[in-house]
Amino acid sequence: MGKIIAIANQKGGVGKTTTSVNLAASLGVLEKKVLLIDADPQANASSGLGIDVESVEKGTYQILEHSSTPQEAIIESSAPNVSIIPAHIDLVAIEIELVDQEKREYMLKTALESVKDNYDYILIDCAPSLGLLTLNALTAADSVIIPIQCEYFALEGLGKLLNTIKSVQRIHNPALDIEGLLLTMYDARLRLSNQVVEEVQKHFNDMVFDTLIQRNVKLSEAPSYGESIINYDATSKGASNYLKLAEEIIKKNSTVGL
């Protein structure tokens, strides 16, 4: 049975999509079968894996409103063993359309029931907000990865996100777990980066991944070529960081009997 992991933080620019795309590709290279769901109207995870977003006819929007099954929306990506349910700008409208629906927070969970067993991991790239799209992702997920950038306002908004996770656990998804806090954009030369790492590790201990995602030019370049960092430059620091993260997640989940 596949594990569903949401990658969420309402702050923009913290490395959510970079993590979603490159963790999916890294798990794929390590011979895990992965489905990536783009749940962000900006559709950067889709374009980052070479999908022509304008040509998307069936994607996350259609599976949330149940006008399409996940099987009909799944596209094979350029990354080995990675399939994707793409997004389109029309996903912006889903929050308004779902607002009067009964069980509106469960639309994604219901849709994924039919494909959950076909994959080792299902990753959901969340929008940078705590709206209905992100609530759907957290309700459907088994766990959540929270990327935190190693910069001055790193912990700003984290309390709000953790409160949202608590309320989802209480009301919609008691089994939701925190997979881990992931420190991104780390630069060992900067004192601030090191201070953020120390502070996060001090406050959250075992909840923080051992892997640090370092600042890396290649990581920034890869999406413009529609490729993961693994396809774009497998020898880069970014590729080795995300492979290490994938190994850490696989190891963690094998010890809990996944």
BELFENMO-V799952 format. One record per helix or strand of 3 or more residues. SS is the DSSP state (@ for helix, = for strand). FROM is the first residue (numbers start at 1). TO is the last residue. If there is no record, write none. Layout:
ss=SS from=FROM to=TO
ss=SS from=FROM to=TO
This chain:
ss== from=3 to=7
ss=@ from=16 to=29
ss== from=34 to=39
ss=@ from=44 to=48
ss=@ from=53 to=55
ss=@ from=60 to=64
ss=@ from=70 to=73
ss== from=74 to=76
ss== from=82 to=85
ss=@ from=89 to=98
ss=@ from=104 to=112
ss=@ from=116 to=118
ss== from=121 to=126
ss=@ from=132 to=140
ss== from=143 to=149
ss=@ from=158 to=171
ss== from=177 to=186
ss=@ from=191 to=207
ss== from=208 to=214
ss=@ from=217 to=225
ss=@ from=229 to=232
ss=@ from=237 to=255
